[in-house]
Amino acid sequence: MSNPKNSPFDNLQNEIAKEKFSALRRITENLSGCLRELEAMSVRIDKAIQDNLAPQEINKRIEAFNSLREDAEEWRYYLIATREASGLFHSNLKADIYRIPPRRKPVTKSVHK
């Protein structure tokens, strides 16, 4: 919302800043959601392996995990690109803050633990 005490330029700058913040918030929420779900999926995959489920069932879960992992990588790219486009070039965004787990390899046979 514009402030009548500000110049039109100042009001425009404020609107742009709000849009940048809103975009960064949405992207961060999506990335964080992917990372939380990846963690939960990883636990479920490990449990499926421990419970000696059929390799086909485990591999379905691994395929879903790897697909979501690609989404997380895309959201992380959007976050970095949007931050840079917003002028946050040297913002100390470390990779470990939004660490994406490695791809999981399909299982080929039942694993007994």
C-alpha positions, 0 to 999 in steps of 0.5 A: 500500500502506498504512503501519501507522504512518500514520493511515487518513486519511494512507493514503487521501491517499497512495493518492489521490496515487498514483492521480493520478500514475498517471492523469497518467502514462498520459495523458501517455504517450498524448499523447506517443505521439500527438505522436511518431506525428504527427511521423512521419506528417507526414514520410511525407506530405511524402515522398509529396508529394515522390514525387508519389504519387497524390492519393488515396493522399496524402489517405488519409495526411492523413485518418489524420494529421488523425484522430490529431491529434484524438486528440492534442487530446483527450489534451491536454484530458484532461491539462489537466483531470486536472491541474486536478482534481488541484489543479495549477491554476497549474502553468505547463503551456504549450501549446508543451510539448505542441504539436499540429501544425495540420490538414493540408489534402487535396491536389487534384492531383499536386504536382511539386517 
